[in-house]
Amino acid sequence: MNKQQLIVELQTHGLRLVDPDAAAGRKGGAGPSDHRAIMVDGTTVMVPIYNSPAAQSPYSVEIGLDQTLLLKREQLLVGAIEFPNPPRFYGLTTADGIPYWQIALLHSRDVLATTVLQTCMRYSDAATACQFCAIGQSLEAGRTIARKTPAQLAEVAAAAVRLDQVQHLVMTTGTPNTSDRGAAYLSECARAVKASVDLPIQAQCEPPDDFVWFERLQAAGVDSLGMHLEAADPAVRAAIMPGKASVPLDYYFAAFAAAVQVFGRGQVSTYLLAGLGDRPETLLETCDRLIQLGVYPFVVPFVPITGTPLANHPSPDSRFMSSLYEQLGTRLKQANLSSAEIKAGCAKCGACSAMSQFESA
């Protein structure tokens, strides 16, 4: 099995830890949840370890006699893997006693990520909530705080760069009940971070009511923008995320076009969660439309998160994902869009998807 296929398999099947204490992963939250970063042949990937598919995965990791981490498939040795070292900035606290790890987390190996507002106007109402979302779980468990101040984020970002050589910052947000959809607060936070440290920033939010917010975000120091579709078919969107689905796809595409005018071709991206119900043809047609606009379609296998309404929804089949990646890789090469050229963000990191492995295949 080649490296491409191994990463696809790990991200769709997950990974069983024979010794649950062998690695600390991330449970709940707004980003890659129920995951653990592992290094496979020099590439850092985020792999599910806490959800139901992982418990049944054919892949497991054991600690060898020399403390080497051994990756096995059905008891057959695949090879050695590594867990990235815990970041040094996790040991620090703010002047008012808040641990840095409650303000921002290390994703993959060199990406700092934070949810600036850990609440969402859609989350607490089943009629509007995204069924895959766990944004409230880490807050309820006391693993984060509801609102990260610009000063806190600037302090943590500077420490993460100084101590752990972090290369870029992802700032996402729960959607507030304001017409800017969080862009105003993201702008405040970005301005504070850039005043403290020279760190590329991606901001992520829903499309705001006024596209002038794209210019304001850029002026505040945001280098790239993410506006996430999650699903492509309107019927799937309405069933899985009824609140977000009230924002029409045409409005998203108008926002994408406006954002590309500000941030540039390839500096705007969107998440697409494969496995929620979209047919491959629908996903590919949507990606074609995005690529034509200069938007990078970051396709990620859906990962069911414990405690959400979709906790028992199956992960996509690895063959489904490989076929999708192969076709998208060809399209991205033809369009000269590359994750490596993105200044900051999830698609640049790439650890939650095997997309980047297929861009140059």
C-alpha positions as CSV (number, residue, x, y, z in Angstrom):
1,M,0.0,0.0,0.0
2,N,1.4,3.4,-1.0
3,K,1.6,6.4,1.3
4,Q,-1.4,8.1,-0.4
5,Q,-3.7,5.1,0.1
6,L,-2.5,4.6,3.7
7,I,-3.4,8.2,4.7
8,V,-6.8,7.8,3.0
9,E,-7.4,4.5,4.9
10,L,-6.3,5.9,8.3
11,Q,-8.6,9.0,7.9
12,T,-11.6,7.0,6.9
13,H,-11.2,4.0,9.2
14,G,-9.5,5.8,12.2
15,L,-6.9,4.3,14.5
16,R,-7.3,2.1,17.6
17,L,-5.0,2.7,20.4
18,V,-4.1,-0.5,22.2
19,D,-2.9,1.7,25.0
20,P,-5.4,4.6,25.4
21,D,-2.8,6.5,27.4
22,A,-0.3,6.4,24.6
23,A,-1.5,9.6,23.1
24,A,-3.6,12.6,24.1
25,G,-6.0,13.5,21.3
26,R,-8.6,16.1,21.0
27,K,-12.3,15.6,22.0
28,G,-15.1,17.9,21.0
29,G,-14.6,21.5,19.8
30,A,-14.9,23.3,16.5
31,G,-12.0,21.9,14.5
32,P,-10.8,18.4,13.9
33,S,-12.4,16.7,16.9
34,D,-11.9,13.1,18.2
35,H,-8.5,13.2,16.3
36,R,-4.8,12.8,17.0
37,A,-1.9,14.0,14.9
38,I,0.4,11.3,13.8
39,M,3.4,11.4,11.5
40,V,3.4,8.9,8.6
41,D,6.7,8.8,6.6
42,G,7.4,12.4,7.4
43,T,3.8,13.7,6.8
44,T,1.7,14.9,9.6
45,V,-2.0,13.8,9.4
46,M,-4.9,14.1,11.7
47,V,-6.5,10.7,12.3
48,P,-9.7,9.8,14.3
49,I,-9.0,7.9,17.4
50,Y,-12.0,8.5,19.8
51,N,-15.1,7.9,17.6
52,S,-17.1,4.8,16.9
53,P,-15.4,3.9,13.5
54,A,-12.0,4.1,15.2
55,A,-13.0,1.6,17.8
56,Q,-13.7,-0.9,14.9
57,S,-10.7,0.1,12.8
58,P,-8.4,-2.6,11.3
59,Y,-5.6,-0.2,12.1
60,S,-4.0,-0.1,15.5
61,V,-0.9,1.3,17.1
62,E,1.2,-0.5,19.7
63,I,4.3,0.5,21.6
64,G,7.3,-1.7,20.7
65,L,9.9,-2.9,23.1
66,D,12.2,0.0,22.1
67,Q,9.2,2.4,22.6
68,T,8.8,2.7,18.8
69,L,5.1,3.2,17.8
70,L,4.1,0.3,15.5
71,L,1.3,0.7,13.1
72,K,-0.5,-2.5,12.3
73,R,-3.4,-3.6,10.1
74,E,-5.2,-6.7,11.3
75,Q,-2.1,-7.5,13.3
76,L,0.2,-7.2,10.3
77,L,3.0,-4.6,10.7
78,V,2.6,-1.7,8.4
79,G,5.5,0.4,9.7
80,A,6.5,2.8,12.4
81,I,4.8,6.1,13.1
82,E,5.4,9.0,15.4
83,F,3.3,11.3,17.5
84,P,4.5,15.0,17.3
85,N,5.9,16.3,20.6
86,P,3.5,18.3,22.8
87,P,4.0,22.0,22.2
88,R,6.0,24.0,24.7
89,F,3.5,26.9,24.8
90,Y,0.9,24.6,26.4
91,G,2.8,25.0,29.7
92,L,2.2,28.7,29.9
93,T,-0.7,30.7,31.4
94,T,-1.9,34.2,31.0
95,A,-1.5,36.8,33.8
96,D,-5.1,36.1,34.9
97,G,-4.4,32.3,35.1
98,I,-5.9,30.9,31.9
99,P,-3.8,28.1,30.4
100,Y,-2.6,29.0,26.8
101,W,-4.1,25.7,25.6
102,Q,-7.6,26.9,26.5
103,I,-7.1,29.8,24.2
104,A,-5.5,28.2,21.1
105,L,-4.3,24.7,20.2
106,L,-1.6,23.2,18.0
107,H,-3.1,21.4,15.0
108,S,-0.9,19.1,12.9
109,R,2.7,20.0,13.7
110,D,3.1,23.8,13.1
111,V,-0.4,25.3,12.9
112,L,-2.0,27.3,15.7
113,A,-5.8,27.2,15.7
114,T,-8.5,28.9,17.8
115,T,-12.2,29.4,17.9
116,V,-12.5,33.1,18.9
117,L,-16.2,32.7,19.9
118,Q,-17.0,29.2,21.2
119,T,-20.7,29.8,21.0
120,C,-23.0,29.7,17.9
121,M,-26.5,31.1,17.4
122,R,-27.4,27.8,15.7
123,Y,-25.9,25.3,18.0
124,S,-28.4,25.1,20.9
125,D,-31.5,24.7,18.7
126,A,-32.0,21.3,17.0
127,A,-34.0,23.1,14.3
128,T,-31.0,25.1,13.2
129,A,-27.9,23.2,14.5
130,C,-25.4,21.5,12.2
131,Q,-25.7,17.9,13.2
132,F,-22.0,17.2,12.8
133,C,-20.9,20.1,15.0
134,A,-19.3,19.7,18.5
135,I,-18.5,23.4,19.1
136,G,-20.1,23.3,22.5
137,Q,-18.5,20.2,23.8
138,S,-15.1,21.5,24.7
139,L,-16.7,24.5,26.4
140,E,-19.0,22.4,28.5
141,A,-16.1,20.2,29.5
142,G,-14.0,23.2,30.6
143,R,-11.3,22.7,27.9
144,T,-11.7,26.2,26.5
145,I,-13.3,29.6,27.2
146,A,-16.2,31.1,25.5
147,R,-14.5,34.3,24.2
148,K,-10.9,34.7,23.5
149,T,-9.8,38.3,23.7
150,P,-7.6,39.9,21.1
151,A,-4.9,40.5,23.7
152,Q,-5.0,36.8,24.8
153,L,-4.7,35.6,21.2
154,A,-1.8,37.9,20.5
155,E,0.0,36.7,23.6
156,V,-0.5,33.0,22.8
157,A,0.4,33.4,19.1
158,A,3.6,35.2,19.9
159,A,4.6,32.4,22.3
160,A,3.7,29.7,19.9
161,V,5.9,31.2,17.2
162,R,8.7,31.8,19.7
163,L,8.6,28.4,21.4
164,D,7.2,26.0,18.8
165,Q,8.0,27.6,15.4
166,V,4.3,27.8,14.5
167,Q,4.0,28.8,10.8
168,H,0.4,30.1,10.5
169,L,-2.8,30.7,12.4
170,V,-6.4,29.6,11.8
171,M,-9.1,31.7,13.4
172,T,-12.6,30.3,13.2
173,T,-15.7,31.3,15.1
174,G,-19.1,30.1,16.0
175,T,-21.7,32.2,14.2
176,P,-22.9,35.2,16.3
177,N,-26.3,36.7,15.9
178,T,-24.9,39.7,14.0
179,S,-25.1,40.5,10.3
180,D,-21.3,40.4,9.9
181,R,-21.4,36.7,11.0
182,G,-18.3,37.2,13.1
183,A,-16.2,39.1,10.6
184,A,-16.0,42.1,12.9
185,Y,-14.6,40.2,15.9
186,L,-12.2,38.2,13.7
187,S,-10.9,41.6,12.4
188,E,-10.2,42.8,15.9
189,C,-8.4,39.6,16.8
190,A,-6.3,39.6,13.6
191,R,-5.3,43.2,14.1
192,A,-4.1,42.4,17.6
193,V,-2.1,39.3,16.5
194,K,-0.4,41.0,13.6
195,A,0.6,43.9,16.0
196,S,2.3,41.3,18.2
197,V,3.8,38.8,15.7
198,D,4.4,38.4,12.0
199,L,2.2,35.3,11.4
200,P,0.0,34.5,8.4
201,I,-3.6,34.3,9.4
202,Q,-6.7,32.6,7.9
203,A,-10.1,33.7,9.2
204,Q,-13.2,31.5,8.8
205,C,-16.8,32.6,9.0
206,E,-20.1,32.4,7.2
207,P,-20.6,35.0,4.4
208,P,-21.4,38.4,5.9
209,D,-24.3,40.6,4.9
210,D,-22.0,43.1,3.4
211,F,-19.0,42.0,1.3
212,V,-17.1,45.1,2.4
213,W,-16.1,43.0,5.4
214,F,-13.7,41.1,3.1
215,E,-11.7,44.3,2.7
216,R,-11.9,45.0,6.4
217,L,-10.6,41.6,7.3
218,Q,-7.7,42.0,4.9
219,A,-6.9,45.4,6.2
220,A,-6.8,43.9,9.7
221,G,-4.2,41.5,8.7
222,V,-6.1,38.4,7.5
223,D,-4.2,36.7,4.6
224,S,-6.7,34.1,3.5
225,L,-10.3,33.4,4.0
226,G,-12.4,30.3,4.6
227,M,-16.2,30.1,4.1
228,H,-17.3,26.5,4.5
229,L,-20.1,24.9,2.5
230,E,-19.7,21.5,4.2
231,A,-22.2,19.9,1.8
232,A,-23.1,20.7,-1.8
233,D,-26.6,19.3,-2.5
234,P,-29.3,21.7,-1.2
235,A,-31.3,18.7,0.1
236,V,-28.4,17.3,2.0
237,R,-27.6,20.8,3.4
238,A,-31.2,21.2,4.5
239,A,-31.2,17.9,6.3
240,I,-27.8,18.0,7.9
241,M,-27.4,21.7,8.7
242,P,-30.8,23.4,8.5
243,G,-29.6,26.8,9.9
244,K,-26.7,27.2,7.5
245,A,-28.8,25.9,4.7
246,S,-31.0,29.0,5.0
247,V,-28.1,30.8,3.4
248,P,-28.6,29.9,-0.3
249,L,-25.7,28.4,-2.3
250,D,-25.9,31.3,-4.8
251,Y,-25.2,33.7,-1.9
252,Y,-22.1,31.6,-1.0
253,F,-20.9,31.7,-4.6
254,A,-21.4,35.5,-4.8
255,A,-19.4,35.8,-1.6
256,F,-16.7,33.5,-2.9
257,A,-16.4,35.7,-6.1
258,A,-16.2,38.9,-4.0
259,A,-13.7,37.4,-1.6
260,V,-11.3,36.3,-4.4
261,Q,-11.3,39.8,-5.7
262,V,-9.9,40.9,-2.3
263,F,-7.7,38.0,-1.2
264,G,-6.6,36.7,-4.6
265,R,-7.0,33.5,-6.6
266,G,-6.2,30.5,-4.4
267,Q,-6.4,32.4,-1.1
268,V,-10.1,31.7,-0.5
269,S,-11.1,28.1,0.4
270,T,-14.1,26.1,1.5
271,Y,-14.5,22.8,3.4
272,L,-16.6,20.1,1.8
273,L,-17.3,17.1,4.0
274,A,-17.5,14.0,1.8
275,G,-19.8,11.3,3.2
276,L,-22.7,13.4,4.4
277,G,-24.9,12.3,1.5
278,D,-23.6,14.2,-1.5
279,R,-23.1,12.1,-4.7
280,P,-19.6,12.2,-6.1
281,E,-20.9,13.8,-9.2
282,T,-22.4,16.6,-7.1
283,L,-19.2,17.2,-5.2
284,L,-17.1,17.3,-8.4
285,E,-19.5,19.7,-10.1
286,T,-19.4,22.0,-7.1
287,C,-15.6,21.8,-7.0
288,D,-15.4,22.6,-10.7
289,R,-17.5,25.7,-10.1
290,L,-15.3,26.7,-7.1
291,I,-12.1,26.1,-9.0
292,Q,-13.3,28.3,-11.9
293,L,-13.7,31.1,-9.4
294,G,-10.3,30.6,-8.0
295,V,-11.5,29.0,-4.7
296,Y,-9.7,26.0,-3.3
297,P,-12.2,23.2,-2.5
298,F,-10.8,21.5,0.6
299,V,-12.4,18.1,0.6
300,V,-12.3,16.2,3.8
301,P,-13.8,12.8,4.8
302,F,-16.7,13.2,7.2
303,V,-15.7,12.1,10.7
304,P,-18.6,11.3,13.1
305,I,-18.0,12.9,16.5
306,T,-19.1,11.3,19.7
307,G,-22.1,13.1,21.3
308,T,-23.4,14.7,18.1
309,P,-26.6,13.7,16.2
310,L,-24.4,12.1,13.5
311,A,-22.2,10.2,16.0
312,N,-23.3,6.9,14.3
313,H,-23.3,8.1,10.8
314,P,-20.7,6.0,8.8
315,S,-17.5,7.5,7.6
316,P,-17.1,7.4,3.8
317,D,-15.5,4.4,2.1
318,S,-11.8,4.7,1.4
319,R,-12.3,3.8,-2.3
320,F,-14.9,6.6,-2.6
321,M,-12.4,9.1,-1.1
322,S,-9.5,7.9,-3.3
323,S,-11.6,8.2,-6.5
324,L,-12.7,11.7,-5.4
325,Y,-9.1,12.8,-4.6
326,E,-7.7,11.4,-7.9
327,Q,-10.3,13.4,-9.9
328,L,-9.8,16.5,-7.9
329,G,-6.1,16.3,-8.0
330,T,-6.2,16.3,-11.8
331,R,-8.6,19.3,-11.8
332,L,-6.4,21.3,-9.3
333,K,-3.2,20.6,-11.4
334,Q,-5.0,21.7,-14.6
335,A,-6.2,24.9,-12.9
336,N,-2.8,25.6,-11.3
337,L,-4.3,25.7,-7.8
338,S,-2.1,24.4,-5.0
339,S,-2.5,24.1,-1.3
340,A,1.2,24.9,-1.0
341,E,0.5,28.4,-2.4
342,I,-2.2,29.3,0.2
343,K,-0.7,31.7,2.8
344,A,-2.5,30.3,5.8
345,G,-5.4,27.9,6.8
346,C,-6.8,24.4,6.9
347,A,-6.1,23.7,3.2
348,K,-2.5,24.8,3.5
349,C,-2.1,22.6,6.6
350,G,-3.8,19.7,4.8
351,A,-3.5,17.3,7.8
352,C,-7.3,16.5,7.9
353,S,-7.4,15.4,4.2
354,A,-5.3,13.5,1.7
355,M,-5.9,16.1,-0.9
356,S,-2.4,17.5,-1.0
357,Q,-1.1,14.0,-1.6
358,F,-3.0,13.9,-4.9
359,E,-2.2,17.4,-6.2
360,S,1.1,16.3,-7.6
361,A,0.4,12.6,-8.2
